Amino acid sequence: MRAPICGLVVSMVLCGVVSAGEVPGYRPPAVVDVNRPRSPIECDQPIGINWYGSTQRCLAELCAGGNVYNEYIFEGERRRRNPCYGQSPTNYPDE
């Protein structure tokens, strides 16, 4: 018995009779951006430059509130240069 009612509600939303906000229990689909850089290491790569427009803006965005004081960071047994070293912890670069 639920199928005809659900079909009616879906068709009413698709036809514009009611808006999606008026349908009880309706949640819009989640939007996940898979093309955004996830770590400051990706700021030197094309994904970071294309997303933020420059390496500096990418680092300013991804390093804000993070570790900007240590020149090197350790991952297990490996030591690597911290891409956020020397960045301002709170400010974005001038436009």
Buried (B, 14 or more C-beta within 10 A) or exposed (E): EEEEEEEEBEEBBEEEEEEEEEEEEEEEEEEEEEEEBEEBBBBBEEBBBEBBEEBBBBBBBBBBEBEBEEEEBEEEEEEEEBBBBEBEEEEEEEE
